[in-house]
Amino acid sequence: MSSYENTSQAFDDGLAVRRQVMGDDFVDRALSRTDGTESAEMQRFVTEHVWDAVWNRPGLPRRDRSLLNLGILTALRAHEELAGHVRGALNNGLSREEIVEAIVHTTGYCGAPAALSAMKVVQQVFDEA
C-alpha cells in the first residue's frame, strides 16, 4: 500500500499546485523516493501545509511567490530546493533575466558567497533546459 493513499483534501489540493509549479517529474521523484518510508510523512505535511495552505493563499500570485522563494532559498543555501524552484519560477512566468536579477539582488543581503553559489545552481538549471 502506498503512503499516499487515503489522502486529505488539503493534500490533494496541495499536490495539484505542487505539480503545476514544480512539474510532474519533480513531484513524482519526491514522492516515490519517500513512499513506504518514515519520510513520507514529511512529504504529506509539506504538501498539505506549504503547497496548499501557503501557496493557495489569495494574497500573492504564484509568480511573486516563486520570486520570494529564490531569495529565501539563496539565503538558506538550500541548493537542492533552489534548483527545483528555479524551474518552478520559469513555470510561473519569471524570465531568465528576472531570475538572474533576483540572485544578483541577494548579493547585497545574503553576501557574495551565497549569491555566487546560488548562481551556479541557477546556471545548471538553465543549461539543462
Contact map, one row per residue, 1 for C-alpha under 8 A:
111010000000000000000000000000000000000000000000000000000000000000000000000000000000000000000000000000000000000000000000000000000
111110000000000000000000000000000011000000000000000000000000000000000000000000000000000000000000000000000000000000000000000000000
111110000000000000000000000000000011100100000000000000000000000000000000000000000000000000000000000000000000000000000000000000000
011111100000000000000000000000000010000100010000000000000000000000000000000000000000000000000000000000000000000000000000000000000
111111100000000000000000000000000000000000000000000000000000000000000000000000000000000000000000000000000000000000000000000000000
000111110000000000000000000000000000000000000000000000000000000000000000000000000000000000000000000000000000000000000000000000000
000111111011000000000000000000000000000000000000000000000000000000000000000000000000000000000000000000000000000000000000000000000
000001111111000000000000000000000000000000000000000000000000000000000000000000000000000000000000000000000000000000000000000000000
000000111111100000000000000000000000000000000000000000000000000000000000000000000000000000000000000000000000000000000000000000000
000000011111110000000000000000000000000000000011100110000000000000000000000000000000000000000000000000000000000000000000000000000
000000111111111000000000000000000000000000010011000100000000000000000000000000000000000000000000000000000000000000000000000000000
000000111111111100000000000000000000000000000001000000000000000000000000000000000000000000000000000000000000000000000000000000000
000000001111111110000000000000000000000000000001001100000000000000000000000000000000000000000000000000000000000000000000000000000
000000000111111111000000000000000000000000000011111110110000000000000000000000000000000000000000000000000000000000000000000000000
000000000011111111100000000000000000000000000011001100000000000000000000000000000000000000000000000000000000000000000000000000000
000000000001111111110000000000000000000000000000000000000000000000000000000000000000000000000000000000000000000000000000000000000
000000000000111111111000000000000000000000000000001100110000000000000000000000000000000000000000000000000000000000000000000000000
000000000000011111111110001000000000000000000010001000000000000000000000000000000000000000000000000000000000000000000000000000000
000000000000001111111111001000000000000000000000000000000000000000000000000000000000000000000000000000000000000000000000000000000
000000000000000111111111000000000000000000000000000000000000000000000000000000000000000000100000000000000000000000000000000000000
000000000000000011111110000000000000000000000000000000000000000000000000000000000000000110110000000000000000000000000000000000000
000000000000000001111111011000000000000000000000000000000000000000000000000000000001101100100000000000000000000000000000000000000
000000000000000001111111111000000000000000000000000000000000000000000000000000000000000100000000000000000000000000000000000000000
000000000000000000110111111100000000000000000000000000000000000000000000000000000000000000000000000000000000000000000000000000000
000000000000000000000011111110000000000000000000000000000000000000000000000000000000000000000000000000000000000000000000000000000
000000000000000000000111111111000000000000000000000000000000000000000000000000000001000000000000000000000000000000000000000000000
000000000000000001100111111111100000000000000000000000000000000000000000000000000000000000000000000000000000000000000000000000000
000000000000000000000001111111110000000000000000000000000000000000000000000000000000000000000000000000000000000000000000000000000
000000000000000000000000111111111000000000000000000000000000000000000000000000000000000000000000000000000000000000000000000000000
000000000000000000000000011111111100000000100000000000000000000000000000000000000000000000000000000000000000000000000000000000000
000000000000000000000000001111111110000100100000000000000000000000000000000000000000000000000000000000000000000000000000000000000
000000000000000000000000000111111110000000000000000000000000000000000000000000000000000000000000000000000000000000000000000000000
000000000000000000000000000011111110000000000000000000000000000000000000000000000000000000000000000000000000000000000000000000000
000000000000000000000000000001111111111100100000000000000000000000000000000000000000000000000000000000000000000000000000000000000
011100000000000000000000000000111111101100000000000000000000000000000000000000000000000000000000000000000000000000000000000000000
011000000000000000000000000000000111110100000000000000000000000000000000000000000000000000000000000000000000000000000000000000000
001000000000000000000000000000000111111100000000000000000000000000000000000000000000000000000000000000000000000000000000000000000
000000000000000000000000000000000101111111000000000000000000000000000000000000000000000000000000000000000000000000000000000000000
000000000000000000000000000000000110111111100000000000000000000000000000000000000000000000000000000000000000000000000000000000000
001100000000000000000000000000100111111111110000000000000000000000000000000000000000000000000000000000000000000000000000000000000
000000000000000000000000000000000000011111111000000000000000000000000000000000000000000000000000000000000000000000000000000000000
000000000000000000000000000000000000011111111100000000000000000000000000000000000000000000000000000000000000000000000000000000000
000000000000000000000000000001100100001111111110000000000000000000000000000000000000000000000000000000000000000000000000000000000
000100000010000000000000000000000000000111111111000000000000000000000000000000000000000000000000000000000000000000000000000000000
000000000000000000000000000000000000000011111111110000000000000000000000000000000000000000000000000000000000000000000000000000000
000000000000000000000000000000000000000001111111111000000000000000000000000000000000000000000000000000000000000000000000000000000
000000000110011001000000000000000000000000111111111100000000000000000000000000000000000000000000000000000000000000000000000000000
000000000111111000000000000000000000000000011111111110000000000000000000000000000000000000000000000000000000000000000000000000000
000000000100010000000000000000000000000000001111111111000000000000000000000000000000000000000000000000000000000000000000000000000
000000000000010000000000000000000000000000001111111111100000000000000000000000000000000000000000000000000000000000000000000000000
000000000000111011000000000000000000000000000111111111110000000000000000000000000000000000000000000000000000000000000000000000000
000000000110111010000000000000000000000000000011111111111000000000000000000000000000000000000000000000000000000000000000000000000
000000000100010000000000000000000000000000000001111111111000000000000000000000000000000000000000000000000000000000000000000000000
000000000000000000000000000000000000000000000000111111111000000000000000000000000000000000000000000000000000000000000000000000000
000000000000010010000000000000000000000000000000011111111000010010000000000000000000000000000000000000000000000000000000000000000
000000000000010010000000000000000000000000000000001111111100000000000000000000000000000000000000000000000000000000000000000000000
000000000000000000000000000000000000000000000000000111111111000000000000000000000000000000000000000000000000000000000000000000000
000000000000000000000000000000000000000000000000000000011111100000000000000000000000000000000000000000000000000000000000000000000
000000000000000000000000000000000000000000000000000000001111100000000000000000000000000000000000000000000000000000000000000000000
000000000000000000000000000000000000000000000000000000001111110110000000000000000000000000000000000000000000000000000000000000000
000000000000000000000000000000000000000000000000000000000111111110000000000000000000000000000000000000000000000000000000000000000
000000000000000000000000000000000000000000000000000000100001111111000000000000000000000000010000000000000000000000000000000000000
000000000000000000000000000000000000000000000000000000000000111111100000000000000000000010011100000000000000000000000000000000000
000000000000000000000000000000000000000000000000000000000001111111110000000000000000000000000000000000000000000000000000000000000
000000000000000000000000000000000000000000000000000000100001111111111000000000000000000000000000000000000000000000000000000000000
000000000000000000000000000000000000000000000000000000000000011111111100000000000000100110010000000000000000000000000000000000000
000000000000000000000000000000000000000000000000000000000000001111111110000000000000000010000100001001000000000000000000000000000
000000000000000000000000000000000000000000000000000000000000000111111111000000000000000000000000000000000000000000000000000000000
000000000000000000000000000000000000000000000000000000000000000011111111100000000100100000000000000000000000000000000000000000000
000000000000000000000000000000000000000000000000000000000000000001111111110000000100110000000000001001100000000000000000000000000
000000000000000000000000000000000000000000000000000000000000000000111111111000000000000000000000000001100100000000000000000000000
000000000000000000000000000000000000000000000000000000000000000000011111111100000000000000000000000000000000000000000000000000000
000000000000000000000000000000000000000000000000000000000000000000001111111111101100000000000000000000000000000000000000000000000
000000000000000000000000000000000000000000000000000000000000000000000111111111100100000000000000000000100100010001100100000000000
000000000000000000000000000000000000000000000000000000000000000000000011111111000000000000000000000000000100010001000000000000000
000000000000000000000000000000000000000000000000000000000000000000000001111111000000000000000000000000000000000000000000000000000
000000000000000000000000000000000000000000000000000000000000000000000000111111100000000000000000000000000000000001001100000000000
000000000000000000000000000000000000000000000000000000000000000000000000111111111100000000000000000000000000000000000000000000000
000000000000000000000000000000000000000000000000000000000000000000000000110011111110000000000000000000000000000000000100100000000
000000000000000000000000000000000000000000000000000000000000000000000000000001111111000000000000000000000000000000000000000000000
000000000000000000000000000000000000000000000000000000000000000000000000100001111111100000000000000000000000000000000000000000000
000000000000000000000000000000000000000000000000000000000000000000001100110001111111110000000000000000000000000000000100110000000
000000000000000000000000000000000000000000000000000000000000000000000000000000111111111000000000000000000000000000000000110010000
000000000000000000000100010000000000000000000000000000000000000000000000000000011111111100000000000000000000000000000000000000000
000000000000000000000100000000000000000000000000000000000000000001001100000000001111111110000000000000000000000000000000000000000
000000000000000000000000000000000000000000000000000000000000000000000100000000000111111111000000001000000000000000000000010010000
000000000000000000000100000000000000000000000000000000000000000000000000000000000011111111100000000000000000000000000000000010000
000000000000000000001110000000000000000000000000000000000000000001000000000000000001111111110000000000000000000000000000000000000
000000000000000000001000000000000000000000000000000000000000001001100000000000000000111111111100001000000000000000000000000000000
000000000000000000000000000000000000000000000000000000000000000000000000000000000000011111111111000000000000000000000000000000000
000000000000000000011100000000000000000000000000000000000000000000000000000000000000001111111100000000000000000000000000000000000
000000000000000000001000000000000000000000000000000000000000011001000000000000000000000111111100000000000000000000000000000000000
000000000000000000000000000000000000000000000000000000000000001000000000000000000000000011111110000000000000000000000000000000000
000000000000000000000000000000000000000000000000000000000000001000100000000000000000000011111111011000000000000000000000000000000
000000000000000000000000000000000000000000000000000000000000000000000000000000000000000001001111111000000000000000000000000000000
000000000000000000000000000000000000000000000000000000000000000000000000000000000000000001000111111100000000000000000000000001000
000000000000000000000000000000000000000000000000000000000000000000000000000000000000000000000011111110000000000000000000000000000
000000000000000000000000000000000000000000000000000000000000000000000000000000000000000000000111111111000000000000000000000000000
000000000000000000000000000000000000000000000000000000000000000000100100000000000000010010000111111111100000000000000000000000000
000000000000000000000000000000000000000000000000000000000000000000000000000000000000000000000001111111110000000000000010010000000
000000000000000000000000000000000000000000000000000000000000000000000000000000000000000000000000111111111000000000000000000000000
000000000000000000000000000000000000000000000000000000000000000000100110000000000000000000000000011111111100000000000000000000000
000000000000000000000000000000000000000000000000000000000000000000000110010000000000000000000000001111111110000000100110000000000
000000000000000000000000000000000000000000000000000000000000000000000000000000000000000000000000000111111111000000100000000000000
000000000000000000000000000000000000000000000000000000000000000000000000000000000000000000000000000011111111100000000000000000000
000000000000000000000000000000000000000000000000000000000000000000000010011000000000000000000000000001111111111000100000000000000
000000000000000000000000000000000000000000000000000000000000000000000000000000000000000000000000000000111111111101100000000000000
000000000000000000000000000000000000000000000000000000000000000000000000000000000000000000000000000000011111111100000000000000000
000000000000000000000000000000000000000000000000000000000000000000000000000000000000000000000000000000001111111000000000000000000
000000000000000000000000000000000000000000000000000000000000000000000000011000000000000000000000000000000111111101100000000000000
000000000000000000000000000000000000000000000000000000000000000000000000000000000000000000000000000000000111111111100000000000000
000000000000000000000000000000000000000000000000000000000000000000000000000000000000000000000000000000000011011111110000000000000
000000000000000000000000000000000000000000000000000000000000000000000000000000000000000000000000000000000000001111111000000000000
000000000000000000000000000000000000000000000000000000000000000000000000011010000000000000000000000000000010011111111100000000000
000000000000000000000000000000000000000000000000000000000000000000000000010000000000000000000000000000110110011111111110000000000
000000000000000000000000000000000000000000000000000000000000000000000000000000000000000000000000000000000000000111111111000000000
000000000000000000000000000000000000000000000000000000000000000000000000000010000000000000000000000000000000000011111111100000000
000000000000000000000000000000000000000000000000000000000000000000000000010010100100000000000000000000100000000001111111110000000
000000000000000000000000000000000000000000000000000000000000000000000000000000000000000000000000000100100000000000111111111000000
000000000000000000000000000000000000000000000000000000000000000000000000000000000000000000000000000000000000000000011111111100000
000000000000000000000000000000000000000000000000000000000000000000000000000000100110000000000000000000000000000000001111111110000
000000000000000000000000000000000000000000000000000000000000000000000000000000000110010000000000000100000000000000000111111111000
000000000000000000000000000000000000000000000000000000000000000000000000000000000000000000000000000000000000000000000011111111100
000000000000000000000000000000000000000000000000000000000000000000000000000000000000000000000000000000000000000000000001111111110
000000000000000000000000000000000000000000000000000000000000000000000000000000000010011000000000000000000000000000000000111111111
000000000000000000000000000000000000000000000000000000000000000000000000000000000000000000000001000000000000000000000000011111111
000000000000000000000000000000000000000000000000000000000000000000000000000000000000000000000000000000000000000000000000001111111
000000000000000000000000000000000000000000000000000000000000000000000000000000000000000000000000000000000000000000000000000111111
000000000000000000000000000000000000000000000000000000000000000000000000000000000000000000000000000000000000000000000000000011111
